[in-house]
Amino acid sequence: MFTRMDEIMIEIPEVNKPDPNGAAAVQELLGGKFGEMSTLNNYLYQSFNFRSKEKLKPFYDLVMSITAEELGHVELVSHAINKCLRGSSEYKEPDKTPLETVKDARLSYHYLAGAQGAMPFDSMGNPWTGANVFNSGNLVEDLLHNFFLECGARTHKMKVYEMTDHPAAREVVGFLLVRGGVHVVAYAKALEIATGVNVTKLVPIPNLSNKQFNESRKYEDKGVHTKLYTWSQKDFSAIDQIWKGTHPEDGLELEVIQGAPKGFPIPEAPPVEEEFAPGISAEDFKAIAKRLKMAGNISD
């Protein structure tokens, strides 16, 4: 089962800087082959289909806990896209062409099929597909695939970081470079325990430290790259048999934390009247409030 909180993992900057094409680039980190929807669903189905979980409990616990974090990563990238799109048009009467400013946006589907919000697509508008999910049932093969997947995701994050300087996008991408790096090392350590091969000698891939990125460096300075969460108050604690020792890049001690990190409030998304969203006028809101009061037997 899953527990959901009305929070996101980090605070995303509020800026008045529309960047529709930046949003299109960030879409790759959501619905691309190496995007967060792919990492989430790879680990989700591997956790559903895991064989001999009692005998291989540390590996099972690892996949389970990382799966839960990936849900939060999908959420974060979606909010980054929303922030990049915000303010890219303004309300006018329909005959005054209020969406003319975005007709040349590289991914116009943000405006045609949604209301300037994230969608489960890659940067070219291709829908995310379950064909991106790999689950062989073989533990070493799946761990090796996950290591490769996280390294590919890291490469794409670096490239998107270099494509847009939008503060919201860079804040999220910088944080995810650090957390994705945790997963790279976690799967490398799992492979070492399963096979005896020191895969951590391969990291970082690409051969560039997260400390080269401003928005990543500040999180590493706080030790975010050394912590792995169970995302459960009582389960999955056996990950401490894998996530232990020191970080292969800077030698800091690794730490397992039972539970989830402290989150931040999910930002309010304002209406976009030219997109008919949410399509509730002030009069409609009053009527809804009145009906809710009646349903709850609440008097003024």
WOCORZI-V8529 format. One record per run of one state. SS is the DSSP state (H for helix, E for strand, C for the rest). FROM is the first residue (numbers start at 1). LEN is the number of residues. If there is no record, write none. Layout:
# WOCORZI-V8529
<<SS:FROM:LEN> <SS:FROM:LEN>>
This chain:
# WOCORZI-V8529
<<C:1:6> <E:7:2> <C:9:11> <H:20:7> <C:27:1> <H:28:4> <C:32:4> <H:36:13> <C:49:8> <H:57:29> <C:86:8> <H:94:3> <C:97:3> <H:100:3> <C:103:6> <H:109:4> <C:113:8> <E:121:1> <C:122:5> <E:127:1> <C:128:2> <H:130:3> <C:133:6> <H:139:25> <C:164:3> <H:167:29> <C:196:3> <H:199:4> <C:203:7> <H:210:3> <C:213:1> <H:214:8> <C:222:2> <H:224:3> <E:227:3> <C:230:7> <H:237:5> <C:242:4> <E:246:1> <C:247:6> <E:253:1> <C:254:1> <E:255:3> <C:258:6> <E:264:2> <C:266:6> <E:272:1> <H:273:3> <C:276:1> <E:277:1> <C:278:4> <H:282:14> <C:296:5>>
